[in-house]
């Protein structure tokens, strides 16, 4: 389970739907790319610079520099491992393309980044614009309240009750924000749901692998609704109402006193 904080969520079930989960990663990469683009604009594009054989890093040195950077500043959970897959030269650009494997708590993800050969500038992500736009449109079509994705899967149950999953880590800032919100909401549904609260846990890895892009926090509500990321931008009150409305949908509007509250019914009608 990767531990990068995500403040906002990530389709359909199946391959096409699961790809939508990667939008969060691409969005982060895009923002970082913009910041780096400003820096490059101020100091010159890397292809306009020249490097002597003495100043250029060897491929293995570039790979080591990238893995060190991701390990130290990538927001990964304790015990995460970052390993170089390969380092290749980008023709006529004075850049190295570095592919790494990031693994943690039984999950793995491949990421690609670019570094100038002198090791001074790092481009953490490359964006395929057409693929990004297609995934973004697909996500919009399958998103409901609170940026939750509608999976199209059957509701998963335990002892006849819908199962709610929370995946997070104590070292994740977004998780610390989201965890008390969902914990308080699920407490009001005691006897009507089964809550799997996975903090720094490897339990329910099959569910995490299916509905998450490898990042946390990840919320899976009855296997029908899921989101990668916290709802911090909505605020605690609105996030609590969204979660309550979605859970009411899963429980058949039980308990009645919770699900018939006018403020909750308003959100139920938006699902």
C-alpha positions in Angstrom: 0.0 0.0 0.0 1.6 3.2 -1.1 1.4 6.1 1.4 1.3 9.2 -0.7 -1.3 11.6 0.7 -4.1 12.3 -1.7 -6.6 15.0 -0.8 -9.2 14.2 -3.4 -10.4 10.9 -4.9 -10.0 8.7 -7.9 -14.5 4.0 -13.0 -16.1 1.2 -13.6 -15.2 -2.3 -12.5 -12.9 -4.0 -14.9 -9.8 -2.7 -16.7 -11.4 0.5 -18.1 -12.8 1.5 -14.8 -9.6 0.8 -12.8 -7.6 3.0 -15.1 -9.6 6.0 -13.8 -7.9 5.5 -10.4 -4.6 6.7 -11.8 -6.0 10.2 -12.5 -5.0 11.2 -9.0 -1.3 10.3 -9.7 -1.3 12.0 -13.0 -2.8 15.2 -11.5 -0.1 15.3 -8.9 2.5 14.8 -11.6 1.0 17.5 -13.7 1.1 20.0 -10.9 4.7 19.1 -10.1 5.5 19.3 -13.8 4.1 22.9 -14.0 6.2 24.0 -11.1 9.3 22.5 -12.6 8.4 24.0 -15.9 8.5 27.4 -14.3 12.0 26.7 -12.9 13.2 25.4 -16.3 11.8 28.5 -18.0 13.7 30.7 -15.7 17.0 28.9 -16.0 16.9 27.5 -19.5 15.7 24.2 -21.0 17.9 21.2 -20.3 18.5 20.5 -24.0 20.1 23.9 -24.4 22.7 23.0 -21.8 25.8 21.0 -22.5 27.5 18.6 -20.2 31.0 17.3 -20.2 31.7 13.7 -19.7 33.1 14.6 -16.3 29.9 16.5 -15.1 27.3 14.1 -16.4 26.1 11.4 -14.0 26.5 7.8 -15.1 23.1 6.0 -15.6 23.4 4.1 -12.4 24.2 7.3 -10.5 21.1 8.9 -11.9 19.0 5.9 -10.9 20.3 6.0 -7.4 19.7 9.8 -7.1 16.0 9.3 -8.2 15.4 6.4 -5.8 16.9 8.4 -2.9 14.7 11.4 -3.8 11.5 9.3 -3.9 12.4 7.4 -0.7 13.1 10.6 1.2 10.5 13.0 -0.2 7.8 10.8 -1.8 5.6 10.5 1.2 5.9 6.8 1.3 5.0 4.7 4.4 7.7 3.1 6.6 9.1 -0.1 5.0 8.4 1.0 1.4 11.0 0.0 -1.2 12.0 1.9 -4.3 14.1 0.0 -6.9 15.4 1.0 -10.3 14.0 -1.0 -13.3 16.0 0.7 -15.9 17.7 4.0 -16.9 17.8 5.1 -20.6 19.1 8.2 -22.4 16.6 10.5 -24.1 18.0 11.3 -27.5 19.0 15.0 -28.1 17.6 16.1 -24.7 20.4 15.6 -22.2 18.0 13.7 -20.1 17.8 10.3 -18.5 14.5 8.5 -18.3 14.3 6.5 -15.1 11.7 3.7 -14.5 11.4 2.6 -10.8 9.3 0.1 -9.0 7.6 1.3 -5.7 6.4 -1.4 -3.4 4.9 -1.3 0.1 2.6 -3.6 2.1 2.2 -6.1 -0.7 1.4 -3.6 -3.4 3.6 -2.4 -6.2 3.5 0.3 -8.8 5.8 1.4 -11.7 6.6 5.1 -12.1 8.7 6.9 -14.7 10.6 10.2 -14.2 13.2 12.2 -16.1 16.4 13.8 -14.8 18.9 16.1 -16.5 22.2 14.3 -16.9 23.9 16.6 -14.4 21.4 15.5 -11.8 20.2 19.1 -11.0 16.6 18.9 -12.4 14.1 16.1 -11.8 10.8 15.8 -13.7 8.8 13.4 -11.5 6.2 12.5 -14.1 5.4 12.6 -17.8 1.8 13.2 -19.0 0.2 11.5 -22.1 -2.3 14.3 -22.7 -4.7 12.3 -24.8 -4.8 9.4 -22.3 -5.2 11.8 -19.4 -8.1 13.6 -21.0 -9.8 10.3 -21.9 -9.5 9.0 -18.3 -10.7 12.3 -16.9 -13.8 12.2 -19.0 -14.4 8.5 -18.1 -14.1 9.4 -14.4 -16.6 12.2 -14.7 -19.2 9.8 -16.2 -18.8 7.3 -13.3 -18.5 9.7 -10.4 -21.2 10.4 -7.8 -21.3 12.7 -4.7 -18.1 13.2 -2.8 -16.0 12.3 -5.9 -16.8 8.6 -5.2 -16.6 6.2 -8.2 -19.6 3.9 -8.9 -18.0 0.5 -9.5 -20.9 -1.4 -10.9 -20.1 -4.3 -8.6 -22.5 -6.2 -6.4 -22.6 -5.0 -2.8 -20.2 -7.0 -0.7 -21.5 -8.2 2.6 -20.5 -9.8 5.8 -23.2 -11.5 7.9 -25.8 -9.9 5.7 -24.4 -6.4 6.2 -22.6 -4.2 3.7 -18.8 -4.0 4.3 -17.1 -0.6 4.5 -13.3 -0.5 4.2 -10.9 2.3 5.2 -7.2 2.0 4.2 -4.7 4.4 5.6 -1.6 5.0 7.7 -0.7 7.0 10.8 2.1 8.6 8.8 -0.3 10.0 6.1 -1.7 13.5 6.7 -4.8 13.1 4.5 -5.5 9.8 6.3 -5.4 11.5 9.7 -8.0 14.0 8.4 -10.3 11.4 6.9 -10.1 8.7 9.6 -12.1 10.4 12.4 -14.7 11.5 9.9 -15.5 8.0 8.7 -15.1 6.5 12.1 -17.7 8.9 13.5 -20.1 8.3 10.7 -19.8 4.5 10.7 -20.5 4.5 14.5 -24.0 5.8 13.8 -24.7 2.7 11.6 -23.7 0.2 14.3 -25.6 -3.1 13.7 -26.3 -2.2 10.1 -22.8 -2.4 8.6 -19.5 -4.1 9.0 -16.6 -1.7 9.2 -13.0 -2.9 8.4 -10.7 -0.1 9.7 -7.3 -0.8 8.2 -4.7 1.5 9.6 -1.2 0.4 8.8 -2.6 -3.0 8.1 -2.1 -5.6 5.4 -5.6 -7.0 5.9 -8.1 -7.0 3.0 -5.2 -6.6 0.4 -7.5 -8.0 -2.3 -10.0 -5.2 -1.8 -7.2 -2.6 -1.7 -5.6 -4.0 -4.9 -8.9 -3.9 -6.8 -10.2 -0.5 -5.8 -7.1 1.6 -5.1 -4.4 2.9 -7.4 -2.0 2.1 -4.6 -2.4 5.4 -2.7 -4.1 6.2 0.6 -6.4 7.0 2.1 -8.7 4.7 0.1 -12.4 4.3 1.1 -14.4 1.4 -0.3 -18.1 1.5 0.6 -19.8 -1.8 0.1 -17.7 -2.4 -3.0 -20.2 -0.2 -4.8 -18.6 3.1 -4.1 -14.9 3.9 -3.8 -12.5 6.8 -3.7 -8.8 7.3 -3.4 -8.1 10.4 -1.4 -9.7 12.4 1.4 -12.7 14.8 1.2 -10.9 17.6 2.9 -11.8 20.2 0.3 -15.5 19.7 1.2 -14.9 20.1 4.9 -15.8 17.7 7.7 -19.5 18.5 7.9 -20.2 18.0 4.2 -17.9 14.9 4.0 -19.8 13.3 6.9 -23.1 14.0 5.1 -21.8 12.5 1.8 -20.6 9.3 3.6 -23.8 9.0 5.5 -25.9 9.3 2.3 -23.9 6.7 0.5 -24.0 4.3 3.4 -27.8 4.8 3.7 -28.0 3.8 0.0 -26.2 0.6 0.9 -28.3 -0.2 4.0 -31.7 0.4 2.4 -32.0 3.7 4.3 -31.5 2.2 7.8 -31.4 3.3 10.5 -34.4 5.3 9.7 -33.7 8.1 12.1 -30.4 8.8 10.4 -31.3 8.3 6.8 -34.6 10.3 6.9 -32.9 13.4 8.2 -33.7 16.2 5.7 -30.1 17.1 5.4 -29.1 13.5 4.5 -32.1 12.9 2.2 -30.9 15.9 0.2 -27.6 14.1 -0.5 -29.3 10.8 -1.0 -31.3 12.3 -3.8 -28.1 13.4 -5.5 -26.6 9.9 -5.8 
